[in-house]
């Protein structure tokens, strides 16, 4: 943030914007598991702690964002780029 004279007077850190939101952790469903693993993960989680559909939808959004960053920003690390691309396809599949 800039003050009236153009000097830096503050920094906004969005790093903890979603601190405590389980959706950020649930994004692993698309980043780690294949279709069957995602089903087992979801079923196991739901059996112990039901999660509302909105949280799952936010988790898909987080997976989309993380996958996009990995796919687009990993030119020097092909494995990360491939993981990001796979996550994007998994999110698009459902």
C-alpha positions as CSV (number, residue, x, y, z in Angstrom):
1,X,0.0,0.0,0.0
2,X,1.3,3.4,-0.8
3,X,0.9,6.5,1.3
4,X,-0.1,10.0,0.1
5,X,3.6,10.7,-0.8
6,X,4.0,7.5,-2.7
7,X,6.0,5.8,0.1
8,X,5.3,2.2,1.1
9,X,3.2,2.2,4.2
10,X,1.9,-1.3,4.4
11,X,1.8,-4.8,2.9
12,X,-1.3,-6.9,2.4
13,X,-0.3,-10.6,2.9
14,X,-3.0,-12.9,1.6
15,X,-1.1,-16.0,2.7
16,X,-3.5,-16.9,5.5
17,X,-6.6,-15.6,3.8
18,X,-8.2,-19.1,4.1
19,X,-6.6,-20.2,7.3
20,X,-8.9,-22.7,8.9
21,X,-10.9,-23.5,5.8
22,X,-11.0,-27.2,5.3
23,X,-11.4,-26.8,1.6
24,X,-7.7,-25.9,1.2
25,X,-6.8,-29.4,2.6
26,X,-9.5,-31.2,0.7
27,X,-7.9,-29.9,-2.6
28,X,-5.6,-32.9,-2.1
29,X,-8.5,-35.0,-3.5
30,X,-7.6,-33.8,-7.0
31,X,-3.9,-33.2,-6.5
32,X,-3.0,-36.6,-5.0
33,X,-5.6,-39.2,-5.9
34,X,-6.9,-40.7,-9.1
35,X,-10.6,-41.1,-9.6
36,X,-10.9,-44.2,-7.4
37,X,-8.7,-42.8,-4.7
38,X,-10.7,-39.6,-4.7
39,X,-13.9,-41.7,-4.2
40,X,-12.3,-43.6,-1.3
41,X,-10.9,-40.4,0.2
42,X,-14.3,-38.7,0.0
43,X,-16.3,-41.7,1.3
44,X,-13.9,-42.2,4.2
45,X,-14.0,-38.5,5.1
46,X,-17.8,-38.3,4.9
47,X,-18.1,-41.4,7.1
48,X,-16.2,-39.7,9.9
49,X,-17.0,-36.1,9.4
50,X,-19.6,-35.1,6.8
51,X,-18.6,-32.1,4.6
52,X,-21.1,-29.8,3.0
53,X,-21.1,-29.5,-0.9
54,X,-20.0,-25.9,-0.8
55,X,-16.8,-26.9,1.0
56,X,-16.1,-29.6,-1.7
57,X,-16.8,-27.0,-4.4
58,X,-14.3,-24.6,-2.8
59,X,-11.8,-27.5,-2.6
60,X,-12.2,-28.0,-6.4
61,X,-11.5,-24.3,-6.8
62,X,-8.3,-24.6,-4.7
63,X,-7.2,-27.6,-6.7
64,X,-7.8,-25.7,-9.9
65,X,-5.8,-22.8,-8.7
66,X,-2.9,-25.0,-7.4
67,X,-2.9,-27.2,-10.5
68,X,-2.9,-24.1,-12.8
69,X,0.1,-22.6,-11.0
70,X,2.0,-25.9,-11.1
71,X,1.2,-26.5,-14.8
72,X,2.1,-23.0,-15.9
73,X,5.0,-22.3,-13.6
74,X,7.1,-25.5,-13.6
75,X,9.0,-25.3,-16.9
76,X,12.1,-26.2,-15.1
77,X,10.5,-29.2,-13.3
78,X,8.6,-31.4,-15.7
79,X,7.3,-33.7,-12.9
80,X,5.5,-30.7,-11.2
81,X,4.2,-29.5,-14.5
82,X,2.8,-33.0,-15.2
83,X,1.2,-33.2,-11.7
84,X,-0.4,-29.8,-12.3
85,X,-1.8,-30.8,-15.7
86,X,-3.1,-34.1,-14.2
87,X,-4.8,-32.1,-11.4
88,X,-6.5,-29.8,-13.9
89,X,-7.8,-32.8,-15.9
90,X,-9.1,-34.4,-12.6
91,X,-10.9,-31.2,-11.6
92,X,-12.5,-30.9,-15.1
93,X,-13.6,-34.6,-14.9
94,X,-15.4,-34.0,-11.6
